[in-house]
Amino acid sequence: MPYAYPLARTRSNTCWQPISRDISTKPCARFLAEGRRVAERVLVIDAAWRDEVQCEEVHERVLLDGSRHWVYKRYFRPAQLAEELGAARVVHAGRWFVAAMA
C-alpha cells in the first residue's frame, strides 16, 4: 500500500497527513483509508493557490548532493481541497497553506 503507516490499527482522534502531492480519485481514496485506519479524522494540509502561481506546476529541486529531481506541485483553493477529499471541512485558509479535516 503506497500510503502505509508503520502503526497498528488504533482509534486515535486525529491523524495528520503530511502535505499531499498528487491527490487524484484513486490515490486519494487509499490515502484517506490509511489515515482512517489509524484515526477517526484525517487533517490534510497543502499549498494555497495564489494569483502568482499556476494551479499545477512542475519544479526542479536540486539537493545538497547535487542531484536534481522534478516535483509535481498543486495549489488548492479551500473549497477545492475539501471537495477532493470528499466533503471535508476547511479548518484553515491562509495565503500560503490550506487545511481540511476529512
Secondary structure, DSSP 8 states (H G I E B T S, - for coil): -TT--SS----EEEEEE-------HHHHHHHHHHHHHHEEEEEEEEEB--TTS-SEEEEEEE-TTS-EEEEEEE-B-HHHHHHHTSS-EEEEE-SSEEEEE-
